[in-house]
Each structure stands twice: as C-alpha cells, then as structure tokens.
Amino acid sequence: MREAIILAAGFGTRLRPITEIIPKAIFPILEKPLIVWQIEKMKEKGFERFYVNLHYLSDKVVKVIEDYGLSKEVVFQFENPILLTGGGLRGLLNTVKGEDILVHNVDILEEFNIENLFRVHEEMQNDVTWGLVKEKGNVRVDGERIVNIGEDGFAFTGVAVYKKRIISLMPSGRFNLIPWIVERLKKERLKIGYVFLNGFWVDMGTPHGVFMAYRHLLRNNVMVMGQIEGNWKFRGIVYVGKDVKVKGEGTIEDSVLLGNTTVNGGFNIKRSIIYDNRQITF
C-alpha cells in the first residue's frame, strides 16, 4: 500500500493576515481546500493512506477532511508544542507502515511524475531521495548524490521519498530537519539522492506563489464564479470566488478574490490575494 506524509503543522506566516483565520493547508484552490486537492491527486497516483501532522488551527483542517469524507484515509499527528520540521517528520515516520514513504509539503502544488522519484530511490538504494528542479536554489549535487545544502545549487521542490529506517538516526523531540541533514551529509552518514522532476510546480506559501498557481490553473484567463454588479474591468489573470460580491466600478488586475469578500468599488485592485476581506499584495 502506497503511503504519503503531508507536512502541515506550520503557521503560514508568509500568507498573513489571511492565515490568521485559516491555516495554509485549507487555502482554497478553485473552491477546494489545498490539502484535499493534494490528497485527491495522490489517490489518482495510487496512494491509499495519508499521514498529516497538525498544530496551528488544527481543528479547521480536521473539519475539512471530515467534510470531504477522507477521515478513514487520513491519520493525524497533533503536535503541542509544534515539533518543527524534523521532529514532525520523525513522529510521522514512526507511524507509517511501509518502508518507502512519499513526504510532501502541504504548500506545494505540483504535477510531477512521482513514480520516477520512487524508481530512482529504489534503484540507487537511497536513504532519502529529493525531487529537484533546475532552478536557482541551495542544493548542491555531485554525481548522483546531494552533497550539501546552503550553497548555490538547484531548488528543492518540497517533495521527497524517505526510508522509514532513518528514524533510528534522528533525535527525539523538536528539531529542524535541514541542519540535521547537513550534519549527516558532512559525516557521510546519510545517502541522499535526487531526481530532476519535470512538470508544473509552485510553492503556495507566498502570495506570488498563490497567484502563479491560479495563473496555471486558469490558463491565463479570467474566471468569475461570484456576483458582479456594476462596471468592472478585468485585466490579466483574475479569479473571483463563488462567495465573493463585487459592486460599483473599478478595475481588477492580476488578482485572486476568495472567501466571503465584498468589494464596494471606487478603487482598483492590482496584484492582490484577498480572502474574507484580508488583502495581501505582491
């Protein structure tokens, strides 16, 4: 049985003030919560069981999973206090049943061929295999191995495969994953490989990332699901959610309007993400 870990305990600080009222795990993607979108896409790829760590506004995530009928397929790990990236992953790895597990950041929207990641992981007998893209990042490789993190290199996608057995190397309690990995790499105590993944991907943990996700899904178009009254002009990529009300007149350009947002006109909206009248510009 294919299993996946979704890391979802974070505070979503880069999306404040929106994440003051909803966790980034349930940020809407075309009216569907992000974590539901991810789980449904993974199920299409053959994954059957999902392990999710939660801390910030965890009750809202649990309710969404229940509302979409996914409770039987999702196992939660509630963290109080938050265990950080390393401690959270260790706890989840200790829960899974299989040996090779997909680990996916909750704020990553991607269209990768995950099978290729597993294939290389198994063929090279790696402890960990990261999905990389040929964009500027901080992951340095040499041959078929990752040799350092923190230097000029390629970008990590937030998608990886881990062997369950590496938990025996991890400390218990709260710790950050990247410093721990860097230390193990220097001591050559961890075999970390990589795969260059092809296909769309974006980090939705930032306002610009949210916009790029909508730009991709809308195929550079305008989509209005909500109520428009008055004289409004749309420019660039615009999404107006089903519960949004726009009245009066003005211009909306390269923006995403979500939740129970009401716009009363008399001004222009440009390069903004708005949810329940909380606005972030980018």
PyMOL commands that set and color helices and strands:
alter all, ss='L'
color gray80, all
select helices_A, chain A and resi 13-15+18-20+24-26+34-44+58-67+71-73+84-93+114-123+164-169+177-186+207-218
alter helices_A, ss='H'
color red, helices_A
select strands_A, chain A and resi 2-7+28-29+32-33+47-54+74-78+100-105+108-110+128-142+145-163+192-196+201-203+222-224+227-228+231-240+245-246+249-258+262-263+269-270+272-275+278-281
alter strands_A, ss='S'
color yellow, strands_A
deselect
rebuild
show_as cartoon
